[in-house]
Amino acid sequence: MKGIIFTHFIQMVEEAHGIRTVDRIIELSDLPSGGSYTAVGTYDHTEIVKLVTNLSEETSTEVPELLRQFGKYLFGHLAKSYPQFVEGVGNPLDFLGRIEGYIHVEVRKLYPDAELPRFECRRNSPNELVMIYQSIRHFEDLCEGLIRGSLDHFGAKATIGRRQLDDEREEFLITLDA
């Protein structure tokens, strides 16, 4: 997993809970990296799992909720860092439909060793998108947070339904409010 994910997670925790909480969850996690991350580095995804689990214990917030919060936070920062991905896009469904065929292609140019989830998208109507998330890492809650972050970015409201398809795939049904 790319270090940019870790650096933004640490930044979010520091902003929300302070540097002492960051130090505490790193200490509790006993990480191979020692909790020292660079944006371009690559780290085992289990490190973020440990960090989130320990943050959950420290804050009495469920892991799925923390991952959704982080996804929303992360989307905002990625949109600022890579405005070319959101500029000229009309709405969040158009944006989400471009992830696999455009955004992930560009991410792989920047980070050739990035291990990205896969997305299959189907538009049911102008206001409804089916998005199938596939990953062995099971960051479905993070994905939902990123979706919610895109809705916020585009100033849209939507209903998000989720359905587990199998061990590696989850379906998101995103319906924009009229």
Buried (B, 14 or more C-beta within 10 A) or exposed (E): BBBBBBBBBBBBBBEBBEEEBBEBBBEBBEBEBEBEBEEEBEBEBEBBBBBBBBBBEBBEBEBBEBBBBBBBBBBBBBBEEBEEBBEEBEBBBBBBBBBBEBBBEEBEEEBEEBEBBEBEBEEEEEBBBBBBBEBEBBBBBBBBBBBBBBBBBBEBEBEEEBEEEEEBBBBBBBBBEE
